[in-house]
Amino acid sequence: MPARRTALRLTLIAPLLLGSAASAAGCEIAVAPGSVPVPFSVAPVPSASASRPEYVCTAIYKILTDGAVRLAEYATGSTDAAEEGLRTTFATMATDVTAAGAKSADATQRAAVDEIAATLTTGSTAEDPKAFLDGDFSTIGQKLDGTCT
């Protein structure tokens, strides 16, 4: 009986496997960026170390990474809604970065965080938010480098 069940399973699955392999050759699948969920990342757990520079850096890098994934949905669009989506995402990121940076016990790090938040706010009010996305946003996290130790 088990051999019969295995044969039946293979009979049912084989066309799917072969069809997938045959149809995948030379085919392209378009996936809308908005349909891709934000990647799972382990957010820092609030604890007694919440004011430590390493904790703050992890929180801010997570905000920037998750924001970049959300920005991908709007980056390819050329409509007013896409531009507004970019602006709204930049503004939300600026607010979140400010809140995370306020927990830092390091004055140098807080200054870097304020600079990042100000840059994101500038992007949220820019006439061409795509230019900001392709320009300053690509290196924005580097402002925090050196303050995480």
Biotite code that builds the C-alpha atoms (Angstrom):
import biotite.structure as struc

atoms = struc.array([
    struc.Atom([0.000, 0.000, 0.000], chain_id="A", res_id=1, res_name="MET", atom_name="CA", element="C"),
    struc.Atom([2.762, 2.581, 0.772], chain_id="A", res_id=2, res_name="PRO", atom_name="CA", element="C"),
    struc.Atom([4.300, 2.058, -2.691], chain_id="A", res_id=3, res_name="ALA", atom_name="CA", element="C"),
    struc.Atom([0.943, 2.795, -4.283], chain_id="A", res_id=4, res_name="ARG", atom_name="CA", element="C"),
    struc.Atom([0.531, 6.025, -2.291], chain_id="A", res_id=5, res_name="ARG", atom_name="CA", element="C"),
    struc.Atom([4.041, 7.130, -3.241], chain_id="A", res_id=6, res_name="THR", atom_name="CA", element="C"),
    struc.Atom([3.370, 6.436, -6.895], chain_id="A", res_id=7, res_name="ALA", atom_name="CA", element="C"),
    struc.Atom([0.129, 8.385, -6.699], chain_id="A", res_id=8, res_name="LEU", atom_name="CA", element="C"),
    struc.Atom([1.868, 11.342, -5.036], chain_id="A", res_id=9, res_name="ARG", atom_name="CA", element="C"),
    struc.Atom([4.601, 11.345, -7.659], chain_id="A", res_id=10, res_name="LEU", atom_name="CA", element="C"),
    struc.Atom([2.022, 11.125, -10.416], chain_id="A", res_id=11, res_name="THR", atom_name="CA", element="C"),
    struc.Atom([0.233, 14.156, -9.010], chain_id="A", res_id=12, res_name="LEU", atom_name="CA", element="C"),
    struc.Atom([3.374, 16.182, -8.264], chain_id="A", res_id=13, res_name="ILE", atom_name="CA", element="C"),
    struc.Atom([5.470, 15.374, -11.348], chain_id="A", res_id=14, res_name="ALA", atom_name="CA", element="C"),
    struc.Atom([3.524, 17.577, -13.782], chain_id="A", res_id=15, res_name="PRO", atom_name="CA", element="C"),
    struc.Atom([3.806, 20.457, -11.372], chain_id="A", res_id=16, res_name="LEU", atom_name="CA", element="C"),
    struc.Atom([7.553, 20.027, -11.022], chain_id="A", res_id=17, res_name="LEU", atom_name="CA", element="C"),
    struc.Atom([8.150, 19.482, -14.713], chain_id="A", res_id=18, res_name="LEU", atom_name="CA", element="C"),
    struc.Atom([5.764, 22.235, -15.673], chain_id="A", res_id=19, res_name="GLY", atom_name="CA", element="C"),
    struc.Atom([7.509, 24.639, -13.314], chain_id="A", res_id=20, res_name="SER", atom_name="CA", element="C"),
    struc.Atom([10.928, 23.768, -14.682], chain_id="A", res_id=21, res_name="ALA", atom_name="CA", element="C"),
    struc.Atom([9.758, 24.029, -18.268], chain_id="A", res_id=22, res_name="ALA", atom_name="CA", element="C"),
    struc.Atom([7.892, 27.265, -17.740], chain_id="A", res_id=23, res_name="SER", atom_name="CA", element="C"),
    struc.Atom([10.689, 28.843, -15.697], chain_id="A", res_id=24, res_name="ALA", atom_name="CA", element="C"),
    struc.Atom([13.152, 28.603, -18.572], chain_id="A", res_id=25, res_name="ALA", atom_name="CA", element="C"),
    struc.Atom([13.330, 32.032, -20.144], chain_id="A", res_id=26, res_name="GLY", atom_name="CA", element="C"),
    struc.Atom([10.419, 33.426, -18.156], chain_id="A", res_id=27, res_name="CYS", atom_name="CA", element="C"),
    struc.Atom([10.355, 36.430, -15.929], chain_id="A", res_id=28, res_name="GLU", atom_name="CA", element="C"),
    struc.Atom([7.989, 37.000, -13.046], chain_id="A", res_id=29, res_name="ILE", atom_name="CA", element="C"),
    struc.Atom([7.164, 40.570, -12.080], chain_id="A", res_id=30, res_name="ALA", atom_name="CA", element="C"),
    struc.Atom([6.500, 41.158, -8.407], chain_id="A", res_id=31, res_name="VAL", atom_name="CA", element="C"),
    struc.Atom([5.221, 44.526, -7.269], chain_id="A", res_id=32, res_name="ALA", atom_name="CA", element="C"),
    struc.Atom([7.480, 45.940, -4.520], chain_id="A", res_id=33, res_name="PRO", atom_name="CA", element="C"),
    struc.Atom([4.434, 46.732, -2.379], chain_id="A", res_id=34, res_name="GLY", atom_name="CA", element="C"),
    struc.Atom([3.471, 43.078, -2.259], chain_id="A", res_id=35, res_name="SER", atom_name="CA", element="C"),
    struc.Atom([6.769, 42.057, -0.673], chain_id="A", res_id=36, res_name="VAL", atom_name="CA", element="C"),
    struc.Atom([6.574, 42.181, 3.120], chain_id="A", res_id=37, res_name="PRO", atom_name="CA", element="C"),
    struc.Atom([9.225, 43.969, 5.129], chain_id="A", res_id=38, res_name="VAL", atom_name="CA", element="C"),
    struc.Atom([11.948, 41.427, 5.870], chain_id="A", res_id=39, res_name="PRO", atom_name="CA", element="C"),
    struc.Atom([11.956, 39.919, 9.298], chain_id="A", res_id=40, res_name="PHE", atom_name="CA", element="C"),
    struc.Atom([14.568, 41.413, 11.531], chain_id="A", res_id=41, res_name="SER", atom_name="CA", element="C"),
    struc.Atom([15.129, 41.117, 15.192], chain_id="A", res_id=42, res_name="VAL", atom_name="CA", element="C"),
    struc.Atom([14.335, 44.446, 16.743], chain_id="A", res_id=43, res_name="ALA", atom_name="CA", element="C"),
    struc.Atom([16.353, 45.370, 19.779], chain_id="A", res_id=44, res_name="PRO", atom_name="CA", element="C"),
    struc.Atom([14.569, 44.382, 22.939], chain_id="A", res_id=45, res_name="VAL", atom_name="CA", element="C"),
    struc.Atom([14.114, 47.278, 25.359], chain_id="A", res_id=46, res_name="PRO", atom_name="CA", element="C"),
    struc.Atom([16.212, 46.699, 28.418], chain_id="A", res_id=47, res_name="SER", atom_name="CA", element="C"),
    struc.Atom([18.647, 48.420, 30.709], chain_id="A", res_id=48, res_name="ALA", atom_name="CA", element="C"),
    struc.Atom([20.952, 48.773, 27.695], chain_id="A", res_id=49, res_name="SER", atom_name="CA", element="C"),
    struc.Atom([18.436, 50.887, 25.753], chain_id="A", res_id=50, res_name="ALA", atom_name="CA", element="C"),
    struc.Atom([20.568, 54.007, 26.214], chain_id="A", res_id=51, res_name="SER", atom_name="CA", element="C"),
    struc.Atom([23.767, 52.323, 25.026], chain_id="A", res_id=52, res_name="ARG", atom_name="CA", element="C"),
    struc.Atom([25.086, 53.415, 21.625], chain_id="A", res_id=53, res_name="PRO", atom_name="CA", element="C"),
    struc.Atom([24.999, 49.875, 20.208], chain_id="A", res_id=54, res_name="GLU", atom_name="CA", element="C"),
    struc.Atom([21.324, 49.505, 21.041], chain_id="A", res_id=55, res_name="TYR", atom_name="CA", element="C"),
    struc.Atom([20.443, 52.873, 19.512], chain_id="A", res_id=56, res_name="VAL", atom_name="CA", element="C"),
    struc.Atom([22.412, 52.059, 16.357], chain_id="A", res_id=57, res_name="CYS", atom_name="CA", element="C"),
    struc.Atom([20.588, 48.761, 15.946], chain_id="A", res_id=58, res_name="THR", atom_name="CA", element="C"),
    struc.Atom([17.229, 50.478, 16.355], chain_id="A", res_id=59, res_name="ALA", atom_name="CA", element="C"),
    struc.Atom([18.070, 53.209, 13.835], chain_id="A", res_id=60, res_name="ILE", atom_name="CA", element="C"),
    struc.Atom([19.573, 50.850, 11.275], chain_id="A", res_id=61, res_name="TYR", atom_name="CA", element="C"),
    struc.Atom([16.369, 48.798, 11.518], chain_id="A", res_id=62, res_name="LYS", atom_name="CA", element="C"),
    struc.Atom([14.259, 51.916, 10.902], chain_id="A", res_id=63, res_name="ILE", atom_name="CA", element="C"),
    struc.Atom([16.372, 52.814, 7.862], chain_id="A", res_id=64, res_name="LEU", atom_name="CA", element="C"),
    struc.Atom([16.297, 49.273, 6.468], chain_id="A", res_id=65, res_name="THR", atom_name="CA", element="C"),
    struc.Atom([12.566, 48.786, 6.931], chain_id="A", res_id=66, res_name="ASP", atom_name="CA", element="C"),
    struc.Atom([11.973, 52.244, 5.489], chain_id="A", res_id=67, res_name="GLY", atom_name="CA", element="C"),
    struc.Atom([14.054, 51.418, 2.417], chain_id="A", res_id=68, res_name="ALA", atom_name="CA", element="C"),
    struc.Atom([11.866, 48.384, 1.787], chain_id="A", res_id=69, res_name="VAL", atom_name="CA", element="C"),
    struc.Atom([8.730, 50.531, 2.027], chain_id="A", res_id=70, res_name="ARG", atom_name="CA", element="C"),
    struc.Atom([10.296, 53.143, -0.265], chain_id="A", res_id=71, res_name="LEU", atom_name="CA", element="C"),
    struc.Atom([10.805, 50.504, -2.970], chain_id="A", res_id=72, res_name="ALA", atom_name="CA", element="C"),
    struc.Atom([7.053, 50.436, -3.510], chain_id="A", res_id=73, res_name="GLU", atom_name="CA", element="C"),
    struc.Atom([7.055, 54.089, -4.503], chain_id="A", res_id=74, res_name="TYR", atom_name="CA", element="C"),
    struc.Atom([10.481, 54.376, -6.141], chain_id="A", res_id=75, res_name="ALA", atom_name="CA", element="C"),
    struc.Atom([9.375, 53.011, -9.498], chain_id="A", res_id=76, res_name="THR", atom_name="CA", element="C"),
    struc.Atom([6.205, 55.081, -9.741], chain_id="A", res_id=77, res_name="GLY", atom_name="CA", element="C"),
    struc.Atom([5.928, 58.432, -11.434], chain_id="A", res_id=78, res_name="SER", atom_name="CA", element="C"),
    struc.Atom([2.529, 59.499, -10.178], chain_id="A", res_id=79, res_name="THR", atom_name="CA", element="C"),
    struc.Atom([1.679, 62.073, -7.544], chain_id="A", res_id=80, res_name="ASP", atom_name="CA", element="C"),
    struc.Atom([0.685, 59.220, -5.240], chain_id="A", res_id=81, res_name="ALA", atom_name="CA", element="C"),
    struc.Atom([4.164, 57.694, -5.566], chain_id="A", res_id=82, res_name="ALA", atom_name="CA", element="C"),
    struc.Atom([5.801, 61.017, -4.707], chain_id="A", res_id=83, res_name="GLU", atom_name="CA", element="C"),
    struc.Atom([3.483, 61.455, -1.745], chain_id="A", res_id=84, res_name="GLU", atom_name="CA", element="C"),
    struc.Atom([4.298, 57.912, -0.605], chain_id="A", res_id=85, res_name="GLY", atom_name="CA", element="C"),
    struc.Atom([8.003, 58.748, -0.680], chain_id="A", res_id=86, res_name="LEU", atom_name="CA", element="C"),
    struc.Atom([7.444, 61.942, 1.297], chain_id="A", res_id=87, res_name="ARG", atom_name="CA", element="C"),
    struc.Atom([5.244, 60.241, 3.880], chain_id="A", res_id=88, res_name="THR", atom_name="CA", element="C"),
    struc.Atom([7.731, 57.408, 4.352], chain_id="A", res_id=89, res_name="THR", atom_name="CA", element="C"),
    struc.Atom([10.630, 59.844, 4.800], chain_id="A", res_id=90, res_name="PHE", atom_name="CA", element="C"),
    struc.Atom([8.616, 61.825, 7.358], chain_id="A", res_id=91, res_name="ALA", atom_name="CA", element="C"),
    struc.Atom([7.689, 58.684, 9.294], chain_id="A", res_id=92, res_name="THR", atom_name="CA", element="C"),
    struc.Atom([11.292, 57.536, 9.282], chain_id="A", res_id=93, res_name="MET", atom_name="CA", element="C"),
    struc.Atom([12.438, 60.954, 10.578], chain_id="A", res_id=94, res_name="ALA", atom_name="CA", element="C"),
    struc.Atom([9.992, 60.741, 13.475], chain_id="A", res_id=95, res_name="THR", atom_name="CA", element="C"),
    struc.Atom([11.015, 57.174, 14.326], chain_id="A", res_id=96, res_name="ASP", atom_name="CA", element="C"),
    struc.Atom([14.737, 57.980, 14.121], chain_id="A", res_id=97, res_name="VAL", atom_name="CA", element="C"),
    struc.Atom([14.294, 60.972, 16.428], chain_id="A", res_id=98, res_name="THR", atom_name="CA", element="C"),
    struc.Atom([12.444, 58.846, 18.985], chain_id="A", res_id=99, res_name="ALA", atom_name="CA", element="C"),
    struc.Atom([15.081, 56.099, 18.892], chain_id="A", res_id=100, res_name="ALA", atom_name="CA", element="C"),
    struc.Atom([17.976, 58.553, 19.071], chain_id="A", res_id=101, res_name="GLY", atom_name="CA", element="C"),
    struc.Atom([16.532, 60.383, 22.055], chain_id="A", res_id=102, res_name="ALA", atom_name="CA", element="C"),
    struc.Atom([17.284, 57.290, 24.140], chain_id="A", res_id=103, res_name="LYS", atom_name="CA", element="C"),
    struc.Atom([21.028, 57.565, 23.548], chain_id="A", res_id=104, res_name="SER", atom_name="CA", element="C"),
    struc.Atom([23.254, 58.516, 26.470], chain_id="A", res_id=105, res_name="ALA", atom_name="CA", element="C"),
    struc.Atom([25.982, 59.666, 24.055], chain_id="A", res_id=106, res_name="ASP", atom_name="CA", element="C"),
    struc.Atom([25.831, 63.327, 23.000], chain_id="A", res_id=107, res_name="ALA", atom_name="CA", element="C"),
    struc.Atom([27.836, 62.693, 19.809], chain_id="A", res_id=108, res_name="THR", atom_name="CA", element="C"),
    struc.Atom([25.446, 59.968, 18.772], chain_id="A", res_id=109, res_name="GLN", atom_name="CA", element="C"),
    struc.Atom([22.402, 62.126, 19.507], chain_id="A", res_id=110, res_name="ARG", atom_name="CA", element="C"),
    struc.Atom([23.891, 64.838, 17.260], chain_id="A", res_id=111, res_name="ALA", atom_name="CA", element="C"),
    struc.Atom([24.382, 62.295, 14.451], chain_id="A", res_id=112, res_name="ALA", atom_name="CA", element="C"),
    struc.Atom([20.828, 61.036, 14.916], chain_id="A", res_id=113, res_name="VAL", atom_name="CA", element="C"),
    struc.Atom([19.467, 64.585, 14.798], chain_id="A", res_id=114, res_name="ASP", atom_name="CA", element="C"),
    struc.Atom([21.373, 65.118, 11.540], chain_id="A", res_id=115, res_name="GLU", atom_name="CA", element="C"),
    struc.Atom([19.869, 61.936, 10.061], chain_id="A", res_id=116, res_name="ILE", atom_name="CA", element="C"),
    struc.Atom([16.373, 62.973, 11.136], chain_id="A", res_id=117, res_name="ALA", atom_name="CA", element="C"),
    struc.Atom([16.867, 66.465, 9.695], chain_id="A", res_id=118, res_name="ALA", atom_name="CA", element="C"),
    struc.Atom([18.054, 64.990, 6.399], chain_id="A", res_id=119, res_name="THR", atom_name="CA", element="C"),
    struc.Atom([15.014, 62.691, 6.255], chain_id="A", res_id=120, res_name="LEU", atom_name="CA", element="C"),
    struc.Atom([12.745, 65.646, 7.007], chain_id="A", res_id=121, res_name="THR", atom_name="CA", element="C"),
    struc.Atom([14.370, 67.551, 4.145], chain_id="A", res_id=122, res_name="THR", atom_name="CA", element="C"),
    struc.Atom([13.655, 64.559, 1.893], chain_id="A", res_id=123, res_name="GLY", atom_name="CA", element="C"),
    struc.Atom([10.038, 64.526, 3.023], chain_id="A", res_id=124, res_name="SER", atom_name="CA", element="C"),
    struc.Atom([9.574, 68.121, 1.922], chain_id="A", res_id=125, res_name="THR", atom_name="CA", element="C"),
    struc.Atom([11.727, 67.970, -1.214], chain_id="A", res_id=126, res_name="ALA", atom_name="CA", element="C"),
    struc.Atom([10.190, 68.976, -4.499], chain_id="A", res_id=127, res_name="GLU", atom_name="CA", element="C"),
    struc.Atom([11.664, 65.839, -6.058], chain_id="A", res_id=128, res_name="ASP", atom_name="CA", element="C"),
    struc.Atom([11.763, 63.095, -3.406], chain_id="A", res_id=129, res_name="PRO", atom_name="CA", element="C"),
    struc.Atom([13.142, 60.603, -5.949], chain_id="A", res_id=130, res_name="LYS", atom_name="CA", element="C"),
    struc.Atom([16.265, 62.734, -6.310], chain_id="A", res_id=131, res_name="ALA", atom_name="CA", element="C"),
    struc.Atom([16.689, 62.568, -2.529], chain_id="A", res_id=132, res_name="PHE", atom_name="CA", element="C"),
    struc.Atom([16.150, 58.805, -2.606], chain_id="A", res_id=133, res_name="LEU", atom_name="CA", element="C"),
    struc.Atom([18.838, 58.368, -5.262], chain_id="A", res_id=134, res_name="ASP", atom_name="CA", element="C"),
    struc.Atom([21.156, 60.907, -3.629], chain_id="A", res_id=135, res_name="GLY", atom_name="CA", element="C"),
    struc.Atom([21.451, 61.611, 0.087], chain_id="A", res_id=136, res_name="ASP", atom_name="CA", element="C"),
    struc.Atom([19.348, 58.668, 1.230], chain_id="A", res_id=137, res_name="PHE", atom_name="CA", element="C"),
    struc.Atom([21.819, 56.122, -0.134], chain_id="A", res_id=138, res_name="SER", atom_name="CA", element="C"),
    struc.Atom([24.488, 57.223, 2.365], chain_id="A", res_id=139, res_name="THR", atom_name="CA", element="C"),
    struc.Atom([22.351, 58.470, 5.248], chain_id="A", res_id=140, res_name="ILE", atom_name="CA", element="C"),
    struc.Atom([23.237, 55.600, 7.581], chain_id="A", res_id=141, res_name="GLY", atom_name="CA", element="C"),
    struc.Atom([26.934, 56.442, 7.339], chain_id="A", res_id=142, res_name="GLN", atom_name="CA", element="C"),
    struc.Atom([26.320, 59.484, 9.525], chain_id="A", res_id=143, res_name="LYS", atom_name="CA", element="C"),
    struc.Atom([25.748, 57.097, 12.406], chain_id="A", res_id=144, res_name="LEU", atom_name="CA", element="C"),
    struc.Atom([28.900, 55.056, 11.771], chain_id="A", res_id=145, res_name="ASP", atom_name="CA", element="C"),
    struc.Atom([31.550, 55.649, 14.368], chain_id="A", res_id=146, res_name="GLY", atom_name="CA", element="C"),
    struc.Atom([29.037, 56.381, 17.121], chain_id="A", res_id=147, res_name="THR", atom_name="CA", element="C"),
    struc.Atom([27.994, 52.797, 17.713], chain_id="A", res_id=148, res_name="CYS", atom_name="CA", element="C"),
    struc.Atom([30.834, 51.608, 19.938], chain_id="A", res_id=149, res_name="THR", atom_name="CA", element="C"),
])
